[in-house]
């Protein structure tokens, strides 16, 4: 999605906000990159983003990010500072910031009566909207209802303006019974405004793009997954704008 928006001329900030660093790995950013999201959260000077392609700037991930407990509003505050700094020093204003998170739950965790915010909660507090990718497997579909319930509770308590950008299926084997079953099941179970009709088909060229540290739009712009992602992004933008 970030690569698609960048190719359309939008200035994009892409944030790797999970300890596995999948986003950073996918873009070929080494583990020892000199500045990471962990550094930003801890107030380290010398902010450095990876300018992977024109209009696309990446805040590298760190496997240390889940080793500390942070205030709920820390990412929101840090991003406000980053935005002002980039405007002043580089005359760049980001059109979209996309935060890549791991698929963990949103249930509140407390220690001595004090909220211990999870990374996903910190990300949602800083966000205007969120998007949920699904695979057509039982554990993922069964867990969707709990996640959406917890997201609604989080919205009510901490971020009333938070929107649902949508729920979509990814890595799809289109002609299987399993996909058709779960697609209809999710379509029937979530509000119409939340369900994204576009799905992204499984494509070996996604793995090829990852191996090259590029997006699918650079490696195989005419592939079915590139077409699917383009269509999906247009549908999401229509919902959130």
C-alpha positions as a Markdown table, in Angstrom:
| # | Residue | x | y | z |
|---|---|---|---|---|
| 1 | Unk | 0.0 | 0.0 | 0.0 |
| 2 | Unk | 2.8 | 2.4 | 0.9 |
| 3 | Unk | 4.6 | 1.8 | -2.4 |
| 4 | Unk | 1.4 | 2.3 | -4.4 |
| 5 | Unk | 0.6 | 5.6 | -2.6 |
| 6 | Unk | 4.2 | 6.8 | -3.2 |
| 7 | Unk | 4.1 | 6.0 | -6.9 |
| 8 | Unk | 1.0 | 8.2 | -7.1 |
| 9 | Unk | 3.0 | 11.2 | -5.8 |
| 10 | Unk | 2.2 | 11.0 | -2.1 |
| 11 | Unk | 4.9 | 11.5 | 0.5 |
| 12 | Unk | 4.8 | 8.4 | 2.7 |
| 13 | Unk | 6.3 | 7.6 | 6.1 |
| 14 | Unk | 6.4 | 3.9 | 6.7 |
| 15 | Unk | 7.0 | 2.7 | 10.3 |
| 16 | Unk | 8.2 | -0.8 | 11.2 |
| 17 | Unk | 6.5 | -1.2 | 14.6 |
| 18 | Unk | 7.1 | -4.8 | 15.5 |
| 19 | Unk | 10.0 | -6.8 | 16.8 |
| 20 | Unk | 10.3 | -9.3 | 13.9 |
| 21 | Unk | 11.2 | -6.4 | 11.5 |
| 22 | Unk | 9.4 | -8.0 | 8.6 |
| 23 | Unk | 8.8 | -4.7 | 6.9 |
| 24 | Unk | 12.5 | -3.7 | 7.2 |
| 25 | Unk | 13.6 | -7.1 | 6.0 |
| 26 | Unk | 11.3 | -6.8 | 3.0 |
| 27 | Unk | 12.9 | -3.6 | 2.0 |
| 28 | Unk | 16.4 | -4.8 | 2.5 |
| 29 | Unk | 17.2 | -2.7 | 5.6 |
| 30 | Unk | 19.9 | -4.3 | 7.7 |
| 31 | Unk | 19.5 | -5.1 | 11.3 |
| 32 | Unk | 22.3 | -2.7 | 12.3 |
| 33 | Unk | 20.8 | 0.3 | 10.5 |
| 34 | Unk | 22.0 | 3.4 | 12.4 |
| 35 | Unk | 18.6 | 4.7 | 13.5 |
| 36 | Unk | 15.5 | 2.7 | 14.3 |
| 37 | Unk | 12.0 | 3.1 | 15.8 |
| 38 | Unk | 13.5 | 1.9 | 19.1 |
| 39 | Unk | 15.9 | 4.9 | 19.0 |
| 40 | Unk | 13.0 | 7.3 | 18.3 |
| 41 | Unk | 10.8 | 6.0 | 21.1 |
| 42 | Unk | 13.7 | 6.5 | 23.5 |
| 43 | Unk | 14.4 | 10.0 | 22.4 |
| 44 | Unk | 17.7 | 9.4 | 20.7 |
| 45 | Unk | 19.0 | 12.3 | 18.6 |
| 46 | Unk | 20.1 | 11.9 | 15.0 |
| 47 | Unk | 16.8 | 10.8 | 13.4 |
| 48 | Unk | 17.5 | 9.0 | 10.1 |
| 49 | Unk | 14.9 | 7.6 | 7.7 |
| 50 | Unk | 15.6 | 5.2 | 4.9 |
| 51 | Unk | 14.6 | 6.9 | 1.6 |
| 52 | Unk | 14.0 | 3.7 | -0.3 |
| 53 | Unk | 12.3 | 5.2 | -3.3 |
| 54 | Unk | 11.1 | 8.6 | -4.3 |
| 55 | Unk | 8.4 | 9.7 | -1.9 |
| 56 | Unk | 8.8 | 6.7 | 0.4 |
| 57 | Unk | 10.6 | 7.1 | 3.7 |
| 58 | Unk | 11.0 | 4.2 | 6.2 |
| 59 | Unk | 11.6 | 4.3 | 9.9 |
| 60 | Unk | 13.5 | 1.0 | 10.4 |
| 61 | Unk | 12.4 | -1.6 | 12.8 |
| 62 | Unk | 14.2 | -3.0 | 15.9 |
| 63 | Unk | 14.1 | -6.3 | 17.7 |
| 64 | Unk | 14.4 | -4.3 | 20.9 |
| 65 | Unk | 11.1 | -2.5 | 20.5 |
| 66 | Unk | 9.2 | -4.9 | 22.7 |
| 67 | Unk | 11.8 | -4.9 | 25.6 |
| 68 | Unk | 10.4 | -1.8 | 27.3 |
| 69 | Unk | 7.0 | -0.4 | 28.3 |
| 70 | Unk | 6.2 | 2.9 | 26.8 |
| 71 | Unk | 3.5 | 5.6 | 27.5 |
| 72 | Unk | 0.4 | 5.2 | 25.4 |
| 73 | Unk | 0.9 | 8.6 | 23.7 |
| 74 | Unk | 4.6 | 8.2 | 23.0 |
| 75 | Unk | 4.4 | 7.4 | 19.3 |
| 76 | Unk | 1.9 | 10.1 | 18.6 |
| 77 | Unk | 4.1 | 12.7 | 20.3 |
| 78 | Unk | 7.3 | 11.5 | 18.5 |
| 79 | Unk | 5.6 | 11.6 | 15.1 |
| 80 | Unk | 4.4 | 15.2 | 15.7 |
| 81 | Unk | 8.1 | 16.2 | 16.4 |
| 82 | Unk | 9.3 | 14.2 | 13.3 |
| 83 | Unk | 6.7 | 15.8 | 11.1 |
| 84 | Unk | 7.7 | 19.3 | 12.2 |
| 85 | Unk | 11.4 | 18.5 | 11.8 |
| 86 | Unk | 11.1 | 17.1 | 8.3 |
| 87 | Unk | 9.1 | 20.1 | 7.2 |
| 88 | Unk | 11.7 | 22.5 | 8.6 |
| 89 | Unk | 14.8 | 20.7 | 7.5 |
| 90 | Unk | 13.7 | 19.1 | 4.2 |
| 91 | Unk | 10.6 | 20.9 | 3.3 |
| 92 | Unk | 8.7 | 17.6 | 3.3 |
| 93 | Unk | 5.2 | 17.2 | 4.5 |
| 94 | Unk | 4.0 | 13.6 | 4.7 |
| 95 | Unk | 0.6 | 12.8 | 3.2 |
| 96 | Unk | 0.3 | 9.4 | 5.0 |
| 97 | Unk | 2.1 | 7.6 | 7.8 |
| 98 | Unk | 1.6 | 3.9 | 7.7 |
| 99 | Unk | 2.4 | 1.8 | 10.9 |
| 100 | Unk | 3.1 | -1.9 | 10.4 |
| 101 | Unk | 2.2 | -3.9 | 13.5 |
| 102 | Unk | 2.2 | -7.5 | 14.5 |
| 103 | Unk | -1.2 | -9.4 | 14.8 |
| 104 | Unk | -1.5 | -9.3 | 18.6 |
| 105 | Unk | -4.5 | -8.7 | 20.8 |
| 106 | Unk | -5.7 | -5.3 | 22.2 |
| 107 | Unk | -6.8 | -6.4 | 25.6 |
| 108 | Unk | -5.6 | -4.0 | 28.4 |
| 109 | Unk | -2.8 | -5.1 | 30.6 |
| 110 | Unk | -2.2 | -3.6 | 34.0 |
| 111 | Unk | 0.6 | -3.7 | 36.6 |
| 112 | Unk | -0.2 | -2.3 | 40.0 |
| 113 | Unk | -3.3 | -0.7 | 38.7 |
| 114 | Unk | -1.5 | 1.1 | 35.9 |
| 115 | Unk | -2.0 | 0.4 | 32.2 |
| 116 | Unk | 0.9 | -1.2 | 30.5 |
| 117 | Unk | 0.3 | -0.2 | 26.8 |
| 118 | Unk | 1.0 | -2.8 | 24.1 |
| 119 | Unk | 2.7 | -1.8 | 20.9 |
| 120 | Unk | -0.6 | -2.2 | 18.9 |
| 121 | Unk | -2.4 | 0.0 | 21.4 |
| 122 | Unk | 0.4 | 2.7 | 21.1 |
| 123 | Unk | 0.0 | 2.5 | 17.3 |
| 124 | Unk | -3.8 | 2.8 | 17.4 |
| 125 | Unk | -3.6 | 5.8 | 19.7 |
| 126 | Unk | -1.4 | 7.5 | 17.1 |
| 127 | Unk | -3.7 | 6.5 | 14.2 |
| 128 | Unk | -6.6 | 8.0 | 12.4 |
| 129 | Unk | -7.7 | 4.6 | 11.0 |
| 130 | Unk | -6.6 | 0.9 | 11.0 |
| 131 | Unk | -6.7 | -1.9 | 8.4 |
| 132 | Unk | -7.0 | -5.6 | 9.2 |
| 133 | Unk | -5.5 | -8.2 | 6.8 |
| 134 | Unk | -6.8 | -11.7 | 7.0 |
| 135 | Unk | -5.8 | -15.1 | 5.7 |
| 136 | Unk | -8.5 | -17.6 | 4.9 |
| 137 | Unk | -7.8 | -19.9 | 7.8 |
| 138 | Unk | -10.0 | -20.8 | 10.8 |
| 139 | Unk | -7.8 | -19.3 | 13.5 |
| 140 | Unk | -7.6 | -15.9 | 11.8 |
| 141 | Unk | -11.3 | -15.7 | 11.0 |
| 142 | Unk | -12.3 | -16.9 | 14.4 |
| 143 | Unk | -10.0 | -14.3 | 16.0 |
| 144 | Unk | -11.4 | -11.4 | 14.0 |
| 145 | Unk | -14.5 | -10.9 | 16.1 |
| 146 | Unk | -12.5 | -10.6 | 19.3 |
| 147 | Unk | -10.1 | -8.2 | 17.7 |
| 148 | Unk | -12.8 | -5.9 | 16.4 |
| 149 | Unk | -14.5 | -6.0 | 19.8 |
| 150 | Unk | -11.3 | -5.0 | 21.6 |
| 151 | Unk | -10.6 | -2.3 | 18.9 |
| 152 | Unk | -14.1 | -0.8 | 19.6 |
| 153 | Unk | -13.4 | -0.8 | 23.3 |
| 154 | Unk | -10.0 | 0.8 | 22.7 |
| 155 | Unk | -11.6 | 3.5 | 20.5 |
| 156 | Unk | -14.3 | 4.3 | 23.1 |
| 157 | Unk | -11.8 | 4.6 | 25.9 |
| 158 | Unk | -8.7 | 6.1 | 24.3 |
| 159 | Unk | -9.2 | 7.3 | 20.7 |
| 160 | Unk | -12.8 | 8.2 | 19.9 |
| 161 | Unk | -12.0 | 9.5 | 16.4 |
| 162 | Unk | -10.4 | 6.2 | 15.3 |
| 163 | Unk | -11.9 | 4.8 | 12.1 |
| 164 | Unk | -12.0 | 1.2 | 10.7 |
| 165 | Unk | -10.3 | 1.5 | 7.3 |
| 166 | Unk | -11.4 | -2.0 | 6.5 |
| 167 | Unk | -10.9 | -5.8 | 6.7 |
| 168 | Unk | -9.5 | -7.6 | 3.7 |
| 169 | Unk | -8.2 | -11.1 | 2.7 |
| 170 | Unk | -4.5 | -11.5 | 1.8 |
| 171 | Unk | -2.5 | -14.4 | 0.3 |
| 172 | Unk | -5.7 | -15.7 | -1.3 |
| 173 | Unk | -6.1 | -19.0 | -3.1 |
| 174 | Unk | -9.1 | -17.8 | -5.0 |
| 175 | Unk | -10.6 | -21.1 | -6.3 |
| 176 | Unk | -10.5 | -23.0 | -3.0 |
| 177 | Unk | -13.6 | -23.9 | -1.1 |
| 178 | Unk | -12.0 | -22.7 | 2.1 |
| 179 | Unk | -11.5 | -19.1 | 0.7 |
| 180 | Unk | -15.0 | -18.9 | -0.6 |
| 181 | Unk | -16.4 | -20.2 | 2.7 |
| 182 | Unk | -14.5 | -17.7 | 4.9 |
| 183 | Unk | -14.9 | -14.8 | 2.5 |
| 184 | Unk | -18.7 | -15.1 | 2.7 |
| 185 | Unk | -18.6 | -15.7 | 6.5 |
| 186 | Unk | -16.6 | -12.5 | 7.1 |
| 187 | Unk | -18.6 | -10.5 | 4.7 |
| 188 | Unk | -21.8 | -11.5 | 6.5 |
| 189 | Unk | -20.4 | -11.0 | 10.0 |
| 190 | Unk | -18.8 | -7.5 | 9.8 |
| 191 | Unk | -20.6 | -4.2 | 8.9 |
| 192 | Unk | -20.7 | -3.4 | 5.2 |
| 193 | Unk | -18.6 | -0.3 | 5.8 |
| 194 | Unk | -15.8 | -2.4 | 7.3 |
| 195 | Unk | -15.6 | -5.2 | 4.7 |
| 196 | Unk | -13.2 | -4.6 | 1.7 |
| 197 | Unk | -14.4 | -6.6 | -1.3 |
| 198 | Unk | -11.0 | -6.5 | -2.9 |
| 199 | Unk | -8.7 | -9.4 | -2.0 |
| 200 | Unk | -5.0 | -10.0 | -2.8 |
| 201 | Unk | -4.2 | -13.2 | -4.5 |
| 202 | Unk | -1.3 | -15.4 | -3.6 |
| 203 | Unk | 1.6 | -14.7 | -5.9 |
| 204 | Unk | 5.1 | -16.1 | -5.9 |
| 205 | Unk | 6.3 | -12.8 | -7.2 |
| 206 | Unk | 5.7 | -11.2 | -3.8 |
| 207 | Unk | 8.4 | -13.5 | -2.5 |
| 208 | Unk | 10.7 | -12.5 | -5.4 |
| 209 | Unk | 10.1 | -8.8 | -4.5 |
| 210 | Unk | 11.0 | -9.5 | -0.9 |
| 211 | Unk | 14.2 | -11.3 | -1.9 |
| 212 | Unk | 15.2 | -8.2 | -3.9 |
| 213 | Unk | 14.3 | -5.8 | -1.1 |
| 214 | Unk | 11.7 | -4.0 | -3.3 |
| 215 | Unk | 8.0 | -3.6 | -3.6 |
| 216 | Unk | 5.9 | -5.7 | -6.1 |
| 217 | Unk | 5.4 | -2.5 | -8.1 |
| 218 | Unk | 9.2 | -2.3 | -8.9 |
| 219 | Unk | 9.7 | -6.1 | -9.5 |
| 220 | Unk | 6.5 | -7.1 | -11.2 |
| 221 | Unk | 4.2 | -4.1 | -11.9 |
| 222 | Unk | 1.9 | -6.1 | -14.2 |
| 223 | Unk | 1.6 | -9.1 | -11.8 |
| 224 | Unk | -1.8 | -10.1 | -10.4 |
| 225 | Unk | -0.8 | -9.1 | -6.9 |
| 226 | Unk | 0.3 | -5.6 | -8.1 |
| 227 | Unk | -3.1 | -5.2 | -9.7 |
| 228 | Unk | -4.9 | -6.5 | -6.6 |
| 229 | Unk | -3.0 | -4.1 | -4.3 |
| 230 | Unk | -3.7 | -1.2 | -6.6 |
| 231 | Unk | -7.4 | -2.0 | -6.6 |
| 232 | Unk | -7.4 | -2.5 | -2.8 |
| 233 | Unk | -5.7 | 0.8 | -2.1 |
| 234 | Unk | -8.2 | 2.6 | -4.2 |
| 235 | Unk | -11.0 | 1.0 | -2.2 |
| 236 | Unk | -9.4 | 1.9 | 1.1 |
| 237 | Unk | -8.9 | 5.5 | 0.1 |
| 238 | Unk | -12.5 | 5.8 | -0.9 |
| 239 | Unk | -13.5 | 4.6 | 2.6 |
| 240 | Unk | -11.2 | 6.7 | 4.7 |
| 241 | Unk | -11.2 | 10.0 | 2.8 |
